[in-house]
């Protein structure tokens, strides 16, 4: 589903996605319309502008993800302001792409978002990870180690560490010499065990517990 208040832009994005073989189930031009139509159409991915009339994009994201945690939201915005990026992610967005992206980059981002990747315009992923590291110094109540907490397998922990470092599922599969599907299965199992809803929450969990930092020597590939 595509949400943008500029009709020509909204129609162009919807057309490009449809021509790429994606099923565009709905479009909307304002925030209130977006919430109503998304609830009715139940899209897998919401391509969402932040600057919307009647209801801002971050509120749309918060309401829809709150009602359906499985929904994946890719923000497509003209703003690269750090505050806008962080506010979008905190509201539940799983990715953030600038409108300066090419059609090919947009289509790739939507496909990757659909399979669970967190997609960001280059430079913004580091910003988001940095913010979570900052928040990890002030952990929310209830994050203390619970002896009854589910235990992850060594491979699940390894996949989680690479997710927290910002690697895509494809990159993780190549690094660990396993299939893309196996990576997805490990992530889904980990989400289920930890009772988390999406990759963004998974990243914060990993950083709060220091899982994003390898115990052994630094991987030369990260240099």
N, C-alpha and C positions, 0 to 999 in steps of 0.2 A: 504494500500500500504506500502511496506517495502523498505527502502532505506539504503543501507550499502555497502561500497566498498569491503568488504571481502566476496567473493562468498559463501564459506561454511557457514559462519555465517548467511548471508542473506537468503540462501536457507533453513537453519535449522529453522530460525524464521518464514519464510513464511509457511513452512511445519507444524510447531507446531500450528500456528494460524488456518490453514486450517483444521487440524485434530480436532481442538476444535469447528469446525462448522462455523468459520468466513470466509467470502468471500474475498480472497486476489485477488484484481483486477489487480495489477501490482507490479513489483519490479524494482529497479534501482540501478546502481553501482557508479554513480557519480552525482554531483550536477546539471549539465546541463541536463543530461538525466532525472533526477528526476523531474525537472520543466516541461519538455516536456511531460513526461508520466503522471504526475499528472494532467496536464491540459486536457489531452485526456481521462484518465480513471475516473476522478472526484471521488476519494475515499472520504469516510466520515471521516476516520482516517488515518493519515500519521505517520508511525513509522519511525523515522528519526535519523540517526547517525549524529553527528556534524562534524566529521573529514572526509570530502569527497574531492576527487580530482576535479579539474576544477572550482568548486564553493562550498564554505563552507556551512555547514548545516544551519547556522543562516541566510545566505542570501537566501537560498532555502525557508526557513520558511517565511521570510519576504515577499518574492515575491508572494508565493502561498497564504498566509493568506491575503495579501493586495488585491489580485485579487478575493479571495473567503473567506470572513470573517467567513463563516459557517464551513470551514475546521477545524478539530481538530488535533493538532499535538502533538504526544507523542514522546519526545526525548528519545532515548535509547543509552546511551553513556557510555564509559569506564571511562570518566572523572567526578569526583565529585567536581572539583574545583568550588568554589563559583562564580568566575567571569564567568565561562562557563554557570552555571545554570542561573544566572541573565541575561546574554546576550541572552540566548535561550528564556527565558520568555518575555523579552522586544521585541524580534523579532516576538512574537505571539504564542509561544508554550504554550499549556495548561497543560502540565505535563512533568515530567523529571524522568526517571528511569535509574538506573545504570545497566550495563550489568552483574553485579554479581547477579541480581535478578533470581529467579527460573522461570521455564517455567510456573508454575501455577500463580506466581505473574505477569508475563508478560501478560498472557491471561486475568487475572482479570483487569489489568491496561488498556488494550485495550478496554475491555467491558465497564469499567467505563468511560473512555475517550469518548467513543461513545455516552454515555447518558449525557455528560456535566460535569462530575466530573473533578476536577483538581487533578491529581494523581502525587504524588512525593515520591521518596524513603525517608523513615523516616529520619527526620532531615532537609531535604531540604525545606519542606513547611514553617517551621519557618523562615528559611533564606529569602525566598521570601516575606513573610508577613513583616518581619523586614525591608526589603529594601523599600517596599511600604510605611511603616510608616515614614521612613527617607525622602522619596520623598514628602510625604504629608506636611512636614515642608516647602517645597519650591514648592507650587502648581503652576501648569502651568497657563499661561494666560487664562482668560475666565472661571476660576473655581469658581468665586465669586457667591454667591447665586443669582439666577435669580428669581424674583417674578413670572415669567411666566413658570418656570420649572415645569414639570409634578409632581404631588403629588402621593406618594406611599401610599397604604393602610397600616394599622397597621400590618397586617399579612405579607405583602410583605416586610415591613421594618424589621420585626422579622426574616424572612427567610434570608434576605440580611445580617443581622448582623451575623447569624450563618455561612453563606457562607464565610464571611470575616474572621471568626475565623478558617477557614480551615476544617470545618466539611463536610463530604460527604453527598450526597442527602439522603442516607439511614440513616445516623446518625441524620440528621435534621428531617426526617420523624418520627424517633423513639422519638426524643426529644419533638416534637410538637404534637405527637400522630395523625399524618395525613399520607396519603399514599405517596409513592414515586412519583407517577404520579402528585399528587397535588403540591408537592415541585417543580417538574419540571415545572409545569404550572406557578407557582408564579415566578420562575426565568425567564422563557421566557417572561412573561408579563412585568417584571421589565426591562429586556434588551430592550424590545420594547419601553417602556415609556421613558427610558433614552437614547435611540438611541446608545446603546453599542453593541459590537459584540460578546463578550465571557466572560467567568467567570473571567478571569484575569483582564479585564477592570472593571468588576463589583466590584472586591475586592479593586482595587485602588480607585474607586468612593466612596465606603463605608468608607475606611480608611481616605481619604481626608476630609470627612465630619463628622468623628467621630462616624459613625453608628456602627462600630465594637465594641464600648464600650457601655455596657448596662447602661441605665439611673438609674436603681434601684440597689438594693444590688447584690453583686456578686453571680452568680449561684454556689451553693455548688458543682455541678458536674464538675465545671471547676477548682476546687482546686487541 
